[in-house]
Each structure stands twice: as C-alpha cells, then as structure tokens.
Amino acid sequence: MYKGSISYRIGKLSAHVDGSYLSNRQLTYTNDLHVPGYFLANFGTRYDFGSVGPLKGLSASFNIYNLANKTYIATTNEAGNNFINNGFNYFLMGASRQFFGTISANF
C-alpha cells in the first residue's frame, strides 16, 4: 500500500488531495486467484471563519471520497480461515463516491 497527500493553504482556506494505492491481493488461501489492485483519490476543502458572535472557531468543510467513483474490492476473505470446506471465498466491494459536509464550532 502506498499513500500520499498534497495540501495547500491560503489565508483561512485550505484544500487537500489524498491518494492511496493498494496492489493486488490473493483471494484464496492457495494463492491461485487474486483481486486486482486499485488507486483511490480523495479531495477536501475547509474554511475557518474564526469567531462569529457567540461561536468560536467556526469552520465549514467539504470532502469527496473516491473522487473518480472507482469500482474496487475493498476486503477479501473477511470471514477468516473457513473450517467448513464449502469452497466459497468472500469479498466486499468498496464504497462508491461519497460527499460529506461539516460545520463545526466551539462555544
């Protein structure tokens, strides 16, 4: 796994782009089947308003996860070593593009 982040701040506005790469992983315990690797990018921005009336440290942020809306397999064989030999292997698909906004303040 490789991760990287670039951030920039100008005055009270900040922005960042994060990226992570996860190479292919084995799906079976005998290593004869694998899932492909993937790269995910995220973007976020934040603005600090400072003190506004009774609110101190007022800020607003907006983030986008999985910027390119990549389809990927996030988890493989989460059930662990299967003692029942049913031949099934498990995997979970990763989350699609998500948007999050936050407004926070101190009193």
C-alpha positions as CSV (number, residue, x, y, z in Angstrom):
1,M,0.0,0.0,0.0
2,Y,1.2,3.5,-0.9
3,K,-0.3,6.7,0.3
4,G,0.3,10.3,-0.5
5,S,-1.2,13.7,0.3
6,I,-0.9,17.2,-1.0
7,S,-2.3,20.2,0.8
8,Y,-2.4,23.9,0.2
9,R,-3.4,26.8,2.5
10,I,-4.1,30.4,1.6
11,G,-5.4,32.5,4.4
12,K,-8.3,30.8,6.1
13,L,-9.0,28.4,3.1
14,S,-7.2,25.1,2.9
15,A,-7.6,22.2,0.4
16,H,-6.0,18.8,0.1
17,V,-5.9,15.9,-2.3
18,D,-5.1,12.4,-1.0
19,G,-4.3,9.3,-2.9
20,S,-3.8,5.6,-1.9
21,Y,-2.8,2.6,-4.0
22,L,-3.3,-1.0,-2.9
23,S,-1.8,-3.7,-5.1
24,N,-3.4,-7.0,-6.0
25,R,-4.3,-9.4,-3.2
26,Q,-4.8,-13.1,-3.1
27,L,-8.5,-14.3,-2.8
28,T,-7.8,-17.9,-2.0
29,Y,-5.5,-19.5,0.6
30,T,-3.8,-21.5,-2.1
31,N,-2.9,-18.2,-4.0
32,D,-4.4,-19.3,-7.3
33,L,-6.9,-16.5,-7.6
34,H,-6.4,-12.8,-6.9
35,V,-8.3,-9.5,-6.9
36,P,-6.8,-6.5,-8.8
37,G,-5.1,-3.5,-7.2
38,Y,-6.7,-0.1,-7.2
39,F,-5.9,3.6,-6.8
40,L,-8.3,5.9,-4.9
41,A,-8.2,9.7,-4.7
42,N,-10.0,12.0,-2.3
43,F,-10.5,15.8,-2.2
44,G,-11.3,18.1,0.7
45,T,-11.5,21.8,1.4
46,R,-12.0,23.7,4.7
47,Y,-12.7,27.3,5.5
48,D,-12.1,28.7,9.0
49,F,-14.4,31.6,9.8
50,G,-12.9,32.3,13.2
51,S,-15.2,33.8,15.9
52,V,-18.7,34.7,14.8
53,G,-20.9,36.1,17.6
54,P,-21.0,33.5,20.4
55,L,-19.4,30.9,18.2
56,K,-15.6,30.4,18.4
57,G,-13.6,28.5,15.9
58,L,-16.4,28.3,13.3
59,S,-15.4,26.2,10.3
60,A,-17.0,24.5,7.3
61,S,-15.5,21.7,5.4
62,F,-16.5,19.6,2.3
63,N,-14.9,16.3,1.3
64,I,-15.3,13.9,-1.6
65,Y,-14.1,10.4,-1.2
66,N,-13.4,8.1,-4.2
67,L,-13.2,11.1,-6.5
68,A,-13.2,9.1,-9.7
69,N,-16.0,6.8,-8.5
70,K,-13.7,3.7,-8.9
71,T,-15.3,0.2,-8.5
72,Y,-13.0,-1.9,-6.4
73,I,-12.8,-4.8,-4.0
74,A,-12.1,-3.4,-0.5
75,T,-11.9,-6.5,1.7
76,T,-11.1,-10.1,0.8
77,N,-11.9,-13.2,3.0
78,E,-13.1,-11.2,5.9
79,A,-14.6,-14.4,7.4
80,G,-11.1,-15.7,8.1
81,N,-10.0,-19.2,7.7
82,N,-13.1,-21.2,6.8
83,F,-13.1,-24.5,8.7
84,I,-16.1,-25.8,6.7
85,N,-14.8,-26.7,3.2
86,N,-17.6,-25.2,1.2
87,G,-15.3,-23.7,-1.5
88,F,-16.6,-20.1,-1.1
89,N,-14.3,-17.1,-0.9
90,Y,-15.6,-13.8,0.4
91,F,-15.1,-10.2,-0.7
92,L,-16.7,-6.8,-0.1
93,M,-17.0,-4.1,-2.7
94,G,-15.6,-0.7,-1.8
95,A,-17.8,2.4,-1.3
96,S,-18.7,4.5,-4.3
97,R,-18.1,8.2,-4.5
98,Q,-19.3,9.9,-1.3
99,F,-19.8,13.6,-0.4
100,F,-19.5,14.9,3.2
101,G,-20.0,18.4,4.5
102,T,-19.4,19.5,8.1
103,I,-20.0,22.7,10.0
104,S,-18.3,22.9,13.4
105,A,-18.0,25.5,16.2
106,N,-16.9,25.9,19.8
107,F,-18.9,27.7,22.5
